[in-house]
Amino acid sequence: SCSVKSNQISTFDGAKISANLDPCYRLLVGQCTESKSFAIFVRKISSESAKMEVKIILPEDEINLVPGQQLMVEDYINGDPIKNSAYQKISTKNNTIE
């Protein structure tokens, strides 16, 4: 697995990289082949905040996970808000995200 904190990225192979994240999106992981294509971006909501937004880009969909009020996450698929649920299953054409 990999993880991101406001000042450090831990890679799949266990390396730790210093990173001063800002409100610009940074590519966390991606794959682009004929059979599979996706990208996951991360950014800080603002320079003053430690909260981060995650953007998942799939061939036909874009999913945004945005920190909201009271430790909730506001989720969007293609710009449309979706209901928060601890174990929500989202079907998007040929892709299923759990």
C-alpha positions as CSV (number, residue, x, y, z in Angstrom):
1,S,0.0,0.0,0.0
2,C,1.0,3.6,-0.2
3,S,0.0,6.6,1.9
4,V,0.1,10.3,1.9
5,K,0.5,12.8,4.8
6,S,0.8,16.6,4.4
7,N,4.6,16.3,4.4
8,Q,5.4,12.7,3.5
9,I,4.6,10.1,0.9
10,S,5.1,6.3,1.7
11,T,5.5,4.3,-1.5
12,F,4.4,0.8,-2.4
13,D,8.0,-0.5,-1.7
14,G,8.2,1.2,1.7
15,A,10.3,4.2,0.8
16,K,9.4,7.5,2.5
17,I,9.7,10.7,0.5
18,S,9.5,14.2,1.8
19,A,6.8,16.2,0.1
20,N,5.4,19.6,0.9
21,L,1.9,19.2,-0.6
22,D,0.0,22.3,-1.7
23,P,-3.3,23.0,-3.3
24,C,-2.0,21.7,-6.7
25,Y,-2.9,18.1,-7.6
26,R,0.0,15.6,-7.5
27,L,-0.1,12.2,-9.2
28,L,0.0,9.5,-6.5
29,V,-0.4,6.4,-8.7
30,G,-1.5,5.7,-12.2
31,Q,-1.6,3.1,-14.9
32,C,-2.2,3.5,-18.6
33,T,-2.4,0.4,-20.7
34,E,-4.7,-0.8,-23.4
35,S,-6.7,-3.0,-20.9
36,K,-6.6,-0.8,-17.8
37,S,-6.3,2.9,-17.2
38,F,-6.6,4.9,-14.0
39,A,-5.0,7.7,-12.0
40,I,-5.2,8.8,-8.4
41,F,-4.3,12.4,-7.5
42,V,-4.0,14.1,-4.1
43,R,-3.9,17.7,-3.0
44,K,-4.2,19.8,0.1
45,I,-7.5,21.7,0.3
46,S,-5.6,24.9,1.1
47,S,-2.1,25.9,2.1
48,E,-3.2,26.4,5.7
49,S,-5.1,23.1,6.1
50,A,-3.8,19.5,6.6
51,K,-7.0,18.2,5.0
52,M,-6.5,16.5,1.6
53,E,-8.7,15.8,-1.4
54,V,-8.4,12.6,-3.5
55,K,-9.3,12.5,-7.2
56,I,-9.7,9.1,-8.9
57,I,-9.8,9.2,-12.6
58,L,-11.1,6.1,-14.5
59,P,-11.7,5.7,-18.2
60,E,-15.3,6.9,-18.0
61,D,-15.6,8.4,-14.5
62,E,-14.0,10.9,-12.1
63,I,-14.5,10.4,-8.4
64,N,-13.6,13.1,-5.9
65,L,-13.3,12.4,-2.1
66,V,-13.4,15.8,-0.4
67,P,-13.1,16.4,3.4
68,G,-16.3,17.8,4.7
69,Q,-17.7,19.0,8.0
70,Q,-17.3,17.0,11.2
71,L,-14.8,14.4,9.9
72,M,-17.2,13.3,7.1
73,V,-16.1,12.9,3.5
74,E,-18.1,14.4,0.7
75,D,-18.0,12.1,-2.3
76,Y,-18.7,13.0,-5.9
77,I,-18.9,11.0,-9.1
78,N,-18.6,13.1,-12.3
79,G,-19.4,16.2,-10.2
80,D,-22.6,14.8,-8.7
81,P,-22.6,14.4,-4.8
82,I,-23.3,10.9,-3.5
83,K,-24.5,9.8,-0.1
84,N,-21.9,8.9,2.5
85,S,-21.8,5.3,3.7
86,A,-19.2,3.3,5.4
87,Y,-19.5,0.4,3.0
88,Q,-21.0,2.0,-0.1
89,K,-20.9,0.2,-3.4
90,I,-20.9,2.4,-6.4
91,S,-21.5,0.9,-9.9
92,T,-20.3,3.0,-12.8
93,K,-20.9,1.4,-16.2
94,N,-18.2,-1.3,-16.5
95,N,-16.4,-0.4,-13.2
96,T,-17.4,-1.3,-9.7
97,I,-15.9,0.5,-6.7
98,E,-16.4,-0.8,-3.2
